[in-house]
Amino acid sequence: MDSNKPLKIGIACYPLVGGSGILASALGMELAARGHEVHFFSYAKPVRLDTSLPRIHFHPVAVSKYKLFEYADYTLPLAVKLAEVADQAHLDIIHAHYAVPHATAAYIAKRMAKQDRLRIVTTLHGTDTTLLGRDPNYRRAIEYSLQHSDRVTTVSDSLRRDTEEIFDVGKPVEVIHNFYTPGRPTSTRETMRKDLGLGDCFTLFHASNLRSVKRIDLLLQSVARCKLRENLKLVILAGNSFEAFEGQVKDLGLEETVIVRENGYPIEDYIEACDFGIYTSETESFCLSILEGMFLGKAALAFRVGGIPEVMEENLSGLLCDFGDCDAMASAIDALAAGPERAREMGAEAKKRALGRFTADRIVPLYLECYRQALADS
């Protein structure tokens, strides 16, 4: 196949603030900027997708709530929409972000479509493997979807190993790390710090969708155990409601320490105002939020789980503790608050690593090569 020929690519993803939706949106926009035609499929417009850009198309998937079904079905309407657009737009590739439901729907669509050329690339972001892959109600469907994908990728080597341990994929699994393209802050650090009421405090930030795997309970416990809390603030950029954790904040006496902003945007403004990231997840396939901070010169403190050690270099561009060790977390925070110059030095190294390894110019061509290899298969 002509390696210079523009491709027609369908991207099926979740529209929410989680890493998979952010990566899928960024990838699609980067592909469109390189001359490819990109069609997005989801039940709502992905939050970071700019549909005004050239060669970007969004196809909403309507979910009917027939009384016949106790629970609304999404997989079949998605498959029908994928097949319709595949035939109308002559798609070359469907890139499914998550096996269930997206790769499952893509395979059904491929069987329904009236063309033989259509190929499926599936990218796993973590939940398919770490959660659903261990659920007997989903495991076989995920495995079947992966076996019938033309290419399978994961966002970290850690996730690749877990995937190959749990599933019989039937083909090599390629690792293509996440990338990030930061926007420019729209406000100055000084203005944001004043608006947030940070004063001269050393300020941590945490950005996530607050799902249970993010272990916000351990985040709050770690901060509560710090000895230098009078000189410490924690800004939580919440992708969902923080209401469930308000009681713990009060019980731990963190009302004057924790500042919450739900759906804070642009995220760059908030990160720029802070000094260091903090993440206490039980498992992470990559942790795109850490990378967001790295591009803005902010290193992070995190538990040593999943793909996080692939994102940062321990003690150089980030700090790692054993999972669940809140005392070690607190000690690390106190040391940073007492000597913030180390945070700045690690932040500079973090930015250097991000620019060297995780840019769109480095990662997007890997996906394009993956697409072309899938199309070259007989």
C-alpha positions in Angstrom: 0.0 0.0 0.0 1.2 3.6 -0.8 2.6 4.8 2.5 1.8 8.4 1.5 -1.9 7.8 0.7 -4.3 9.4 3.2 -6.3 6.9 5.3 -9.9 6.9 6.3 -10.0 6.0 10.0 -12.9 5.4 12.3 -12.2 5.8 16.1 -14.6 4.3 18.6 -14.0 5.5 22.1 -15.6 6.6 25.3 -16.3 10.4 25.4 -15.4 11.0 29.0 -12.4 12.6 30.8 -10.5 9.4 31.3 -7.2 8.7 29.6 -8.6 6.6 26.8 -10.9 9.3 25.6 -8.2 12.0 25.9 -5.7 9.8 23.9 -8.3 8.9 21.3 -9.3 12.5 20.8 -5.7 13.7 20.6 -4.8 10.9 18.2 -7.7 11.6 15.9 -6.9 15.3 15.7 -3.2 14.7 15.1 -4.1 12.2 12.3 -6.5 14.8 10.7 -3.8 17.5 10.9 -1.6 15.1 8.9 -4.1 14.8 6.1 -6.1 11.7 7.1 -9.9 11.6 7.4 -11.1 10.7 10.9 -14.5 9.6 12.0 -15.4 9.5 15.7 -18.1 7.2 17.1 -19.5 7.5 20.6 -22.8 8.2 22.5 -21.6 11.7 23.2 -19.0 14.0 21.7 -15.6 13.4 23.4 -14.9 16.3 25.7 -11.6 17.2 24.2 -12.5 16.7 20.6 -12.6 19.8 18.4 -15.2 19.0 15.7 -14.5 22.3 13.9 -11.2 21.0 12.6 -10.8 19.9 9.0 -11.3 16.2 8.2 -12.9 15.5 11.7 -16.3 13.9 11.7 -18.4 12.9 14.7 -21.2 10.3 14.5 -23.3 10.1 17.6 -24.6 6.6 18.5 -28.2 6.7 19.6 -29.2 4.2 22.3 -32.9 3.2 22.2 -34.5 2.4 25.5 -37.1 -0.2 24.4 -39.2 -1.6 27.2 -38.4 -5.0 25.9 -34.8 -4.5 27.3 -34.4 -4.2 31.0 -31.0 -2.6 30.3 -30.2 -0.4 27.2 -27.9 -2.0 24.7 -25.0 0.1 23.3 -22.9 -2.5 21.5 -25.3 -3.2 18.6 -26.3 0.4 17.8 -22.5 1.2 17.8 -21.9 -1.8 15.4 -24.7 -0.6 13.1 -23.4 2.9 13.0 -19.8 1.7 12.4 -21.0 -0.5 9.5 -23.1 2.3 7.9 -20.3 4.8 8.0 -17.7 2.2 6.9 -19.7 1.6 3.7 -20.6 5.3 3.1 -17.1 6.8 3.8 -15.1 3.7 2.7 -13.2 3.4 5.9 -9.9 1.7 5.9 -9.5 1.2 9.7 -11.6 1.1 12.7 -9.5 1.9 15.8 -11.2 0.6 18.9 -10.2 2.0 22.2 -11.1 -0.8 24.6 -12.1 -4.3 23.5 -15.5 -4.1 25.1 -17.7 -2.7 23.7 -15.7 -1.0 20.9 -13.7 -3.9 19.4 -16.7 -6.2 19.8 -18.9 -3.8 17.9 -16.1 -3.2 15.3 -15.9 -6.9 14.6 -19.7 -7.1 14.1 -19.6 -4.1 11.9 -16.8 -5.6 9.8 -19.0 -8.7 9.2 -21.9 -6.5 8.3 -20.0 -4.0 6.1 -20.1 -4.5 2.3 -16.3 -4.2 1.9 -13.5 -6.6 2.5 -10.8 -4.0 3.1 -11.9 -2.9 6.5 -9.3 -3.6 9.3 -9.6 -3.4 13.1 -6.9 -2.1 15.4 -7.7 -2.4 19.1 -5.9 -0.4 21.8 -6.2 -1.6 25.4 -6.0 1.1 28.1 -6.2 -1.0 31.2 -9.7 -1.8 32.3 -10.3 -4.5 29.7 -7.4 -6.4 31.2 -7.1 -5.4 34.9 -10.9 -5.5 35.7 -13.1 -7.0 33.0 -10.5 -9.6 32.0 -10.9 -11.3 35.4 -14.7 -11.3 35.2 -16.1 -14.5 33.7 -19.0 -12.6 32.3 -16.7 -10.6 30.0 -13.4 -12.5 29.7 -14.3 -14.7 26.6 -15.9 -11.8 24.8 -12.8 -9.7 25.3 -10.5 -12.5 24.2 -12.6 -13.2 21.1 -12.6 -9.5 20.2 -8.8 -9.4 20.5 -8.3 -12.5 18.5 -10.4 -11.0 15.7 -8.6 -7.7 15.7 -6.0 -7.3 13.0 -3.6 -5.5 15.4 -3.6 -5.2 19.2 -1.7 -2.5 21.1 -1.3 -1.5 24.7 -0.2 1.8 26.2 2.6 0.2 28.4 4.8 -2.8 28.6 3.3 -3.6 32.0 -0.2 -3.8 30.4 1.1 -5.9 27.6 2.5 -8.5 30.0 -0.8 -8.5 32.0 -2.8 -8.9 28.8 -0.7 -11.8 27.5 -1.0 -13.5 30.9 -4.8 -13.2 31.0 -5.8 -13.7 27.4 -4.9 -15.9 24.5 -4.6 -13.0 22.1 -3.3 -15.1 19.2 -0.9 -12.5 17.9 1.9 -10.2 19.1 0.8 -7.3 21.2 2.5 -4.0 20.4 3.4 -1.4 22.9 2.6 2.2 21.8 2.9 4.6 24.7 0.5 7.5 25.2 1.5 11.0 24.1 0.3 14.4 25.1 0.3 17.8 23.4 -0.1 20.5 26.1 -2.1 23.6 25.5 -0.9 27.0 26.5 -2.0 28.2 30.0 -4.5 31.0 29.6 -3.7 32.5 33.0 -0.5 33.3 34.8 0.8 31.2 37.7 0.5 34.1 40.0 -3.1 34.8 39.1 -4.2 31.2 39.5 -2.4 30.9 42.8 -4.2 34.0 44.1 -7.6 32.7 42.8 -7.0 29.3 44.4 -5.9 30.9 47.7 -2.6 29.1 47.7 -0.4 31.8 49.2 3.2 30.7 49.6 2.2 27.0 50.3 3.9 24.1 48.5 1.1 22.8 46.4 0.4 19.3 45.2 -2.1 18.5 42.4 -4.1 15.4 41.5 -6.1 15.1 38.3 -8.4 12.1 37.8 -11.9 10.8 37.3 -12.0 9.7 41.0 -12.9 6.1 40.1 -12.3 3.6 43.0 -9.0 2.4 41.5 -7.6 5.9 41.9 -7.7 5.4 45.7 -8.6 8.9 46.7 -8.8 7.6 50.3 -5.1 6.9 50.3 -4.4 10.2 48.7 -6.2 12.0 51.5 -4.6 9.8 54.2 -1.1 10.5 52.8 -1.6 14.3 53.0 -3.2 14.1 56.4 0.0 12.4 57.8 2.3 15.2 56.7 4.1 17.1 59.4 4.3 20.3 57.4 0.6 20.6 56.6 0.5 24.2 57.6 2.6 24.9 54.6 0.9 22.5 52.2 -2.1 22.6 49.8 -3.6 19.9 47.7 -5.5 20.9 44.5 -7.8 18.1 43.3 -8.9 18.4 39.6 -11.9 16.1 39.7 -13.4 14.7 36.5 -16.4 13.6 38.5 -18.3 14.7 41.6 -16.1 14.9 44.7 -19.1 14.7 47.1 -18.4 11.1 48.2 -15.0 12.2 49.7 -16.1 15.3 51.5 -16.8 13.4 54.7 -13.2 12.0 54.7 -11.8 15.5 54.1 -13.6 16.7 57.2 -12.8 13.6 59.3 -9.0 14.0 58.5 -9.1 17.8 59.3 -8.1 18.7 55.7 -10.7 21.4 55.1 -8.0 24.1 54.9 -5.6 22.0 52.9 -7.7 20.4 50.1 -9.1 22.6 47.3 -11.4 20.8 44.8 -12.2 22.0 41.3 -14.6 19.8 39.3 -14.0 19.6 35.6 -11.4 22.4 35.8 -10.5 23.6 32.4 -8.1 24.3 30.9 -6.1 21.9 33.1 -2.8 23.6 32.1 -3.8 26.7 34.1 -4.2 24.6 37.3 -1.1 22.5 36.8 1.0 25.6 36.1 -0.1 27.0 39.5 1.0 23.9 41.4 4.4 22.5 42.3 4.2 18.6 42.2 1.7 15.9 41.1 0.6 13.1 43.4 -1.1 9.8 42.4 -2.2 7.0 44.7 -3.8 4.6 42.2 -4.0 0.9 43.0 -3.3 0.1 39.4 -2.4 2.3 36.3 -1.7 1.1 32.8 0.1 4.4 32.1 -1.3 7.4 33.9 -1.7 10.1 31.4 -2.3 12.7 34.1 1.3 12.3 35.2 2.4 13.0 31.6 0.3 16.1 31.5 2.2 17.5 34.4 5.6 16.5 33.0 5.1 18.5 29.9 4.5 21.5 32.0 7.6 20.9 34.1 5.9 19.2 37.0 7.2 15.9 38.3 5.0 13.5 40.4 4.9 11.3 43.4 3.1 8.0 42.9 2.8 4.4 44.0 5.0 2.0 42.1 2.3 0.2 40.1 1.5 -0.8 36.5 3.0 1.3 33.8 3.9 4.4 36.0 7.6 3.4 36.2 7.7 3.5 32.4 6.5 7.1 32.4 8.9 8.6 34.9 12.5 7.7 36.0 12.5 7.1 39.7 14.4 9.7 41.8 15.1 11.7 38.6 11.9 12.8 37.0 9.5 11.5 39.7 9.3 9.8 43.1 7.8 6.3 43.7 6.6 4.5 46.9 5.3 1.0 47.5 1.6 0.7 47.0 -0.4 1.6 50.2 2.6 3.1 52.1 1.0 6.4 53.1 3.7 7.1 55.7 6.4 7.0 52.9 4.2 9.2 50.8 3.9 11.7 53.7 7.6 11.7 54.3 8.3 12.4 50.6 5.8 15.3 50.6 7.4 16.8 53.7 10.9 16.6 52.2 9.6 18.4 49.0 7.8 21.0 51.0 10.9 21.7 53.1 13.2 21.8 50.0 11.1 22.9 47.0 14.2 23.4 44.8 14.3 19.6 44.4 10.7 19.7 43.0 11.8 22.3 40.5 14.9 20.2 39.5 12.8 17.1 39.1 10.2 19.0 37.1 12.9 20.1 34.6 14.0 16.5 34.2 10.3 15.4 33.8 9.8 17.9 31.0 13.0 16.8 29.3 11.8 13.2 29.4 8.3 14.0 28.2 9.7 16.0 25.2 12.1 13.2 24.4 9.7 10.2 24.6 6.1 11.1 24.6 5.3 13.7 21.9 2.8 13.4 19.1 5.6 13.5 16.5 7.2 10.4 18.1 4.0 8.4 18.8 1.5 9.2 16.0 3.8 7.7 13.3 3.8 4.4 15.3 0.0 4.2 15.0 0.1 5.0 11.3 2.6 2.2 10.8 0.4 -0.1 12.8 -2.6 0.8 10.5 -0.6 0.3 7.3 0.7 -3.1 8.5 -2.9 -4.1 9.3 -3.9 -3.1 5.8 -1.0 -4.9 4.2 -2.1 -8.2 5.7 -3.8 -10.5 3.3 
